[in-house]
């Protein structure tokens, strides 16, 4: 038989053993070629020099009359490779050859298993080296160093990057743990020691602490040191601890700047009169107060924390008469993204009712929620001043009834109401105190003023909420009775005269009886102006005066 030749040269001792095996197989079975393929890791072919179609051998995938195929299968069932015996002509193995083939296959399987393991190890080692290179590059660029502490010996290993972090060369730092503590800032030393000890005692899962370390130039850097005990003896005593140290100086500086800015903003908002706030309306319609300044206490009677914990507390203090307006105004602002502005009353337990003014700008977030940034101020004093100015502008100072201008405005409003609803009715009554000039002349103007106030009080006592009384000038008064016929107006005037006769004013213990003349007319939707109706009442009043005073006439 011709000698066999190798198609691929062996690259390892295992390859040499596999090559020797296929050579032995070729000689034993006198085959033209032997092929052992190993699960993609290796391919070993031996063929006689006269056999040139090696590619055809490599492509063999099933048994043919001239080729025997034997799977190389591990005990686990995994197929590690295949053994091919190629002959020049159809060939059948006898029993002895089959037994020998089983032995050869077992040897080939063992060699392939070793080769598979070695290939996996080579792959894992290469992957580990790549991982180490990537980690080294990442650590080098992250301002992080590695340390490895032998707790029992008291020695600690620092990586080059750890030493460079503090500006040291490799040979400039010792490896004793006692020395490492000398670089810790004195103000941080006790805290660092206590944190490490807590982890060594298994009171924490890991060690992590932010502190300052002294650099080679004498300055301090802020670092974050993290570590973990990785080895303990059977009694739980720590033996080895590994960790990292990261430069966080820039981060701490930025954090301090942010904190300073936040403190400044908080101080400023706390000094602003009223309450600065941020309110969020969730997509489900619920509200949350995400920020409130210290002014919340003065406005709401609640601390900022209480408001942030319960947004409903803000709604709860809104005056019941204003609560729905408050809720609806926020709803409208959220839907249309329009600025929110509202003046409303609040009722804080133990305080008088106060007026608040709220203003805020809404913004819709990506999640569908709406955030308002705004402020609330106490405008109670302003509202009181406005009310006083309004009263001054609309009220007769002496009698506290509506002055002529305000009465005429109310009369205009009543006429407009009738013109919208012609089926409705109203009446105008004009009153004139009888013999008022005599009272002034006999008892003086102070008593005259007393008489005017007395009559105004009687008039006010008979009015409904829908009625208006006013002093038109001197001793002349007028009343507009809403939704009243002439008969009702006559009854009203009679009650006034009766009450006036029953209750005289007193001067120096002497009663002074008053009388009043009354002129009445209807206010009609057809009236071109209120002056027309008022003129009819004035004519009726003139008739009452001319008829003997203390009378009631209507037009």
C-alpha positions in Angstrom: 0.0 0.0 0.0 1.2 3.5 -0.8 2.1 5.8 2.2 -0.6 8.3 3.3 -0.2 12.0 3.1 -1.7 14.7 5.4 -4.0 17.3 3.8 -3.6 19.7 6.8 -0.6 20.1 9.0 -1.1 19.6 12.8 -1.1 22.7 14.9 -1.1 21.2 18.4 -0.1 18.0 20.3 -3.7 16.9 20.2 -3.8 17.5 16.5 -0.6 15.3 16.2 -2.4 12.6 18.1 -5.4 12.9 15.9 -3.3 12.8 12.8 -1.5 9.7 14.0 -4.9 8.0 14.7 -6.2 8.6 11.2 -2.9 7.4 9.7 -3.2 4.2 11.8 -6.9 3.8 10.6 -5.8 4.1 7.0 -3.2 1.5 7.4 -5.3 -0.9 9.5 -8.3 -0.8 7.1 -6.2 -0.4 3.9 -8.4 2.5 2.9 -7.8 5.1 0.2 -8.5 8.0 2.6 -9.6 8.6 6.2 -11.5 11.8 7.2 -12.2 12.9 10.8 -14.3 16.1 11.1 -14.8 17.6 14.5 -17.8 19.9 15.0 -16.3 22.7 13.1 -13.1 22.9 15.3 -10.8 20.7 13.2 -10.8 18.6 10.1 -8.2 15.8 9.7 -7.8 14.0 6.3 -5.2 11.4 5.3 -5.3 10.1 1.8 -3.0 8.1 -0.5 -0.9 10.2 -2.9 -2.8 8.9 -5.9 -6.1 10.2 -4.6 -6.5 13.7 -5.9 -10.3 14.4 -5.4 -9.9 15.4 -1.7 -12.8 17.9 -2.1 -15.1 15.0 -2.9 -14.0 13.3 0.3 -14.6 16.4 2.4 -18.1 16.7 0.9 -19.1 13.2 2.0 -22.3 13.3 4.0 -23.7 9.8 4.0 -22.6 6.2 3.6 -21.9 5.0 0.0 -20.7 1.6 -1.3 -17.1 3.0 -1.2 -17.4 5.1 2.0 -18.2 4.1 5.5 -19.5 6.9 7.9 -19.3 6.5 11.6 -20.8 9.2 14.0 -18.6 10.2 16.9 -21.2 10.8 19.7 -20.5 11.6 23.4 -22.3 9.9 26.2 -24.5 13.0 26.6 -25.8 12.5 23.1 -23.9 15.4 21.7 -22.4 14.7 18.3 -18.7 15.9 18.3 -17.8 14.7 14.9 -17.8 12.1 12.2 -15.3 9.4 11.0 -15.2 8.6 7.3 -13.4 5.6 5.7 -13.1 5.9 1.9 -12.1 2.9 -0.2 -11.2 2.6 -3.9 -14.0 0.1 -4.3 -17.1 -1.1 -2.4 -16.0 -2.5 0.9 -17.7 -4.4 3.8 -16.1 -4.7 7.3 -15.9 -8.1 8.9 -16.7 -8.6 12.6 -13.1 -8.1 13.7 -12.8 -4.9 11.7 -16.0 -3.6 13.2 -14.8 -4.2 16.7 -11.5 -2.5 15.8 -13.5 0.4 14.3 -15.4 0.8 17.6 -12.0 1.1 19.5 -10.7 3.6 16.9 -13.9 5.6 17.1 -13.6 5.8 20.9 -10.1 7.1 20.6 -11.1 9.6 18.0 -14.1 10.7 20.2 -11.8 11.3 23.2 -9.3 13.3 21.1 -12.2 15.4 19.6 -13.6 16.0 23.1 -10.2 17.3 24.2 -9.9 19.4 21.1 -13.4 20.8 21.7 -12.5 21.7 25.3 -9.3 23.3 24.3 -11.0 25.4 21.6 -13.6 26.5 24.2 -10.9 27.4 26.6 -9.0 29.4 23.9 -12.2 31.2 23.1 -13.0 32.0 26.7 -9.4 33.2 27.4 -9.6 35.4 24.3 -12.9 36.8 25.4 -11.6 37.4 28.9 -8.6 39.2 27.6 -10.9 41.4 25.4 -13.0 42.1 28.4 -10.0 43.0 30.5 -8.8 45.3 27.8 -12.2 47.0 27.6 -12.4 47.3 31.4 -8.9 48.8 31.6 -9.7 51.3 28.9 -13.0 52.2 30.6 -11.4 52.6 34.0 -8.5 54.6 32.5 -11.0 57.1 31.1 -13.4 57.2 34.1 -11.2 58.6 36.8 -11.5 55.3 38.7 -8.9 53.3 40.4 -9.0 49.7 41.8 -7.8 48.5 45.2 -7.4 45.0 46.7 -7.1 44.7 50.4 -5.7 41.7 52.2 -7.4 42.2 55.6 -5.5 39.5 57.5 -2.0 41.0 56.5 -3.1 44.6 56.6 -1.7 45.2 53.1 -3.6 46.9 50.2 -2.8 46.9 46.5 -3.5 50.0 44.4 -3.8 50.0 40.6 -1.7 52.5 38.7 -4.9 54.4 37.8 -5.7 54.7 41.6 -2.3 56.2 42.3 -2.6 58.5 39.3 -5.9 59.7 40.6 -4.1 61.4 43.4 -1.1 62.4 41.3 1.3 59.7 42.5 3.7 57.5 40.6 3.6 53.7 41.2 6.5 53.7 43.6 5.4 56.7 45.7 2.6 55.0 47.7 3.1 52.2 50.2 0.9 49.2 50.6 0.0 49.3 54.3 -3.6 50.0 55.2 -2.5 52.3 58.1 -0.9 54.6 55.6 -4.0 54.8 53.5 -5.9 56.4 56.4 -3.4 59.2 56.6 -4.6 60.5 53.2 -8.3 60.7 54.4 -9.5 64.2 55.4 -9.5 64.4 59.2 -13.2 65.5 59.2 -14.1 62.3 57.2 -11.8 59.8 58.9 -14.2 58.5 61.7 -17.0 58.2 59.2 -14.9 56.2 56.7 -13.6 53.9 59.4 -17.1 53.3 60.8 -18.5 52.6 57.3 -15.8 50.1 56.5 -16.2 48.3 59.9 -19.9 48.1 59.4 -19.3 46.1 56.2 -16.6 44.0 57.7 -19.0 43.1 60.5 -21.6 42.1 57.8 -24.0 44.9 58.8 -24.1 46.1 55.2 -24.2 44.3 51.9 -21.4 46.6 50.5 -19.2 49.4 51.4 -19.8 52.8 49.8 -18.8 56.2 51.1 -18.1 59.7 49.7 -15.1 61.4 51.4 -12.0 63.5 50.7 -8.5 62.2 49.9 -5.3 64.2 50.0 -3.5 64.4 46.7 0.3 64.5 46.2 0.1 68.3 45.9 -1.6 68.6 49.3 -5.1 69.5 47.9 -8.1 67.3 48.6 -10.3 65.5 46.1 -13.8 64.2 46.7 -14.0 60.5 45.9 -16.6 57.8 46.0 -15.1 54.6 47.4 -17.0 51.3 46.9 -16.1 47.8 47.9 -17.1 44.4 49.0 -15.7 41.6 51.0 -15.1 38.7 48.6 -13.6 36.2 50.9 -14.2 35.1 54.5 -13.0 32.1 56.5 -15.4 29.4 57.9 -16.1 31.6 60.9 -17.2 34.6 58.8 -14.0 36.5 59.4 -13.2 38.8 56.4 -10.0 37.9 54.6 -10.1 39.9 51.3 -11.9 43.0 50.1 -11.9 44.5 46.6 -13.2 47.9 45.5 -12.9 51.0 43.4 -12.3 54.7 44.1 -13.8 57.3 41.7 -13.0 61.0 41.5 -16.3 62.8 42.0 -14.8 66.3 42.7 -16.5 67.8 39.6 -19.7 66.1 40.4 -19.7 67.4 44.0 -18.8 70.9 42.8 -21.8 70.8 40.4 -24.0 69.3 43.1 -23.0 72.1 45.5 -23.7 74.7 42.8 -27.1 73.2 42.1 -27.9 73.1 45.9 -26.8 76.7 46.3 -29.0 77.7 43.4 -31.9 75.7 44.9 -31.3 77.3 48.3 -31.2 80.8 46.7 -34.5 80.2 44.8 -36.1 78.8 47.9 -35.0 81.8 50.0 -36.2 84.2 47.4 -39.6 82.5 47.0 -40.0 82.3 50.7 -39.4 86.1 51.0 -42.0 86.9 48.3 -45.3 87.9 49.9 -47.8 85.1 49.4 -47.2 81.5 48.2 -45.2 80.4 45.1 -46.4 77.1 43.9 -46.2 74.3 41.3 -49.3 72.3 40.7 -49.7 69.2 38.5 -52.9 67.9 37.1 -52.5 64.3 36.2 -53.9 62.7 33.1 -56.6 61.1 35.3 -57.7 64.5 36.5 -56.2 64.3 40.0 -54.2 67.3 41.3 -50.8 67.3 43.2 -49.0 70.2 44.7 -45.4 69.5 43.7 -43.9 72.6 45.3 -45.1 75.3 47.7 -43.1 78.0 49.3 -43.1 78.8 53.0 -45.8 81.4 52.4 -48.3 78.6 52.3 -48.7 78.9 56.1 -49.9 82.5 55.8 -52.2 82.0 52.9 -53.6 78.6 53.6 -52.9 78.0 57.3 -51.1 74.8 56.2 -47.4 74.1 55.9 -45.8 73.6 52.4 -45.3 69.9 53.3 -48.9 69.5 54.2 -50.0 70.9 50.9 -47.6 68.7 49.0 -48.8 65.7 50.8 -52.5 66.5 50.2 -53.6 68.7 47.3 -57.2 68.4 48.4 -56.4 70.4 51.5 -56.1 73.5 49.3 -59.5 73.0 47.7 -61.0 72.3 51.2 -60.2 75.8 52.5 -61.8 77.6 49.5 -65.0 79.3 50.6 -68.0 77.0 49.7 -69.5 79.8 47.6 -66.3 80.0 45.5 -65.2 76.4 45.4 -66.9 75.4 42.1 -65.7 78.5 40.4 -62.2 77.7 41.7 -62.3 74.1 40.4 -63.9 75.1 37.0 -61.4 77.8 36.4 -58.5 75.3 36.8 -60.3 72.9 34.5 -60.7 75.5 31.8 -57.1 76.6 32.1 -56.0 73.0 31.7 -58.2 72.3 28.7 -57.4 75.6 26.8 -53.9 76.1 28.2 -54.8 79.7 29.1 -53.4 81.6 32.0 -55.2 81.0 35.3 -56.4 84.1 37.2 -58.9 84.1 40.0 -59.9 86.1 43.1 -61.6 83.9 45.7 -62.2 83.6 49.4 -60.6 81.2 51.8 -61.8 79.9 55.1 -59.0 78.9 57.4 -60.1 77.5 60.8 -59.6 80.1 63.5 -59.4 83.0 61.1 -61.7 85.4 59.4 -62.6 84.9 55.8 -59.8 86.1 53.6 -59.5 87.0 49.9 -56.8 85.4 47.8 -55.6 86.2 44.3 -54.2 83.3 42.2 -52.2 83.6 39.0 -50.4 80.8 37.1 -49.2 79.8 33.6 -50.0 76.2 32.5 -47.8 73.9 30.4 -48.7 70.5 29.0 -46.3 67.7 29.6 -45.5 64.8 27.3 -47.5 62.4 29.4 -50.6 64.5 29.1 -50.4 66.1 32.5 -50.6 69.9 33.0 -48.3 71.8 35.2 -49.0 75.3 36.5 -46.3 77.6 37.9 -47.7 80.6 39.8 -48.3 82.4 43.0 -51.1 83.3 45.4 -51.3 86.4 47.5 -53.6 87.7 50.2 -55.6 90.5 48.8 -58.0 90.9 51.8 -56.9 94.4 52.6 -57.2 95.5 48.9 -60.7 94.0 48.7 -61.7 95.8 51.9 -60.4 99.1 50.4 -62.3 98.4 47.2 -65.4 97.6 49.1 -65.0 100.8 51.1 -64.5 102.8 47.9 -67.4 101.1 46.3 -69.6 102.0 49.3 -68.3 105.5 49.3 -69.1 105.9 45.6 -72.6 104.3 45.9 -73.8 105.1 49.5 -75.2 108.2 51.1 -72.9 108.8 54.1 -75.6 110.1 56.4 -78.3 107.4 55.9 -76.2 104.5 54.5 -78.8 104.1 51.7 -77.9 104.2 48.1 -77.0 107.7 46.9 -78.8 109.2 44.0 -76.3 108.0 41.3 -76.3 104.4 42.5 -80.1 104.4 42.9 -80.5 105.6 39.3 -78.2 102.8 38.2 -80.3 100.2 40.0 -83.5 101.7 38.6 -81.9 101.4 35.1 -81.1 97.7 35.8 -84.7 97.1 36.9 -86.1 98.7 33.7 -83.8 96.5 31.6 -85.1 93.5 33.5 -88.7 94.4 32.7 -87.9 95.0 29.1 -86.5 91.5 28.9 -89.6 90.1 30.7 -92.6 92.4 29.9 -94.9 90.2 32.0 -93.1 91.2 35.1 -93.9 94.3 37.2 -92.2 96.9 39.4 -93.1 100.0 41.3 -91.4 103.3 42.2 -92.2 105.1 45.5 -91.0 108.6 46.3 -91.0 109.7 50.0 -90.7 113.2 51.4 -90.5 113.8 55.2 -93.3 116.3 56.1 -92.4 119.5 58.0 -88.7 118.7 57.8 -87.7 122.4 57.6 -89.6 123.0 60.8 -87.7 120.2 62.6 -84.4 121.8 61.5 -85.5 125.3 62.5 -86.8 124.3 65.9 -84.4 121.6 67.1 -81.4 122.2 64.9 -79.7 120.3 62.1 -78.4 117.5 64.3 -82.0 116.5 65.1 -82.8 116.9 61.4 -80.0 114.4 60.6 -81.3 112.1 63.3 -84.7 112.2 61.7 -83.2 111.3 58.3 -81.3 108.4 59.8 -84.3 107.2 61.7 -86.5 107.2 58.6 -83.8 105.4 56.5 -83.6 102.7 59.2 -87.4 102.1 59.0 -87.2 102.1 55.2 -84.3 99.5 55.2 -86.1 97.3 57.6 -89.0 96.8 55.2 -87.0 96.1 52.1 -86.5 92.7 50.5 -83.1 91.7 49.0 -84.5 92.5 45.5 -85.6 96.0 46.5 -83.5 99.2 46.5 -83.9 102.4 48.6 -82.0 105.6 48.0 -81.7 109.1 49.2 -82.2 111.5 46.3 -81.4 114.6 48.2 -82.4 116.6 51.4 -85.4 114.8 52.9 -86.4 113.1 49.7 -86.1 109.3 49.3 -87.1 106.7 46.7 -87.7 103.0 46.6 -87.9 100.6 43.7 -89.9 97.4 44.5 -89.0 94.6 42.2 -91.8 92.3 41.1 -94.5 94.5 42.8 -97.9 95.8 41.7 -99.4 99.1 42.7 -101.4 97.4 45.4 -98.2 95.9 46.9 -96.6 99.3 46.7 -99.5 100.9 48.5 -99.3 98.2 51.3 -95.5 98.9 51.6 -96.1 102.7 51.9 -98.8 102.1 54.5 -96.4 100.0 56.6 -93.8 102.7 56.4 -96.2 105.4 57.6 -97.5 103.2 60.4 -94.0 102.3 61.6 -93.0 106.0 61.5 -96.0 107.0 63.5 -95.4 104.3 66.1 -91.7 105.1 66.6 -90.9 108.8 67.2 -87.4 110.1 67.7 -86.4 111.4 71.1 -84.6 114.7 71.8 -83.8 115.6 75.4 -86.4 113.0 76.5 -89.1 114.6 74.3 -90.6 112.5 71.5 -90.7 114.0 68.0 -93.2 112.4 65.7 -92.5 112.2 62.0 -94.8 112.0 59.0 -94.1 111.2 55.4 -95.9 111.8 52.1 -95.6 109.1 49.4 -96.1 109.2 45.6 -96.3 105.8 43.7 -96.2 104.8 40.1 -95.6 101.7 38.1 -92.3 101.1 36.2 -93.3 99.8 32.8 -91.4 97.9 30.1 -92.8 100.5 27.7 -91.1 103.4 29.5 -88.5 105.1 27.3 -86.4 106.0 30.4 -86.4 105.7 34.1 -86.9 109.5 34.3 -90.3 109.1 32.8 -91.4 106.7 35.6 -89.7 108.7 38.3 -91.5 111.8 37.0 -94.9 110.1 37.5 -94.0 109.2 41.1 -92.9 112.8 41.6 -96.3 114.1 40.4 -98.1 111.6 42.7 -95.9 112.9 45.6 -96.8 116.5 44.8 -100.4 115.5 44.9 -99.9 113.9 48.4 -98.2 117.1 49.7 -100.9 119.4 48.3 -103.6 117.2 49.7 -102.6 117.7 53.3 -99.4 115.7 53.8 -98.9 112.3 55.5 -100.8 110.9 52.5 -100.2 108.2 49.8 -101.0 109.0 46.1 -100.4 107.0 43.0 -100.2 108.0 39.3 
